[in-house]
Amino acid sequence: YADGWSSAKEDKDPWVMFESRKGIRARYVRFTPETTRQTQLGRQRPTKLRIILNKREVFEIDVPKDPWEKAVLDLGKKTRIKQLEVHIAALHGGTLGQTHTGLSEIELEE
């Protein structure tokens, strides 16, 4: 939570990608928006994420309105994740390309 990823203010398609040569097995992927500190409440935050898994599977998930609740992608079974690409598809309280946005944390859980 201390650090995270934040897009450039003018980025109209903010995204981040992680790769693992061996892959990491997970069933759930949890996302925490960067607006997790008390001083950040009310700021623009992601409302929808588009996730591309291993360059072939595409998922869209909603980010809960509660700033303390994480967005969860349930893959349905344990899956080896070698590449995880996360796009912020929509914002609350701002417009993509006109404000910073990002994520504090991405968790992989079996």
Protein Blocks (a to p, Z undefined) as FASTA:
>chain_A
ZZccdddfklmbgcdddddfkopadfbdcdddfklbfklgoiacdfbdcddeehlaccdd
dddfblkbccdddehiacddfbdcdddfbdehiaehiaccddfbdcddZZ
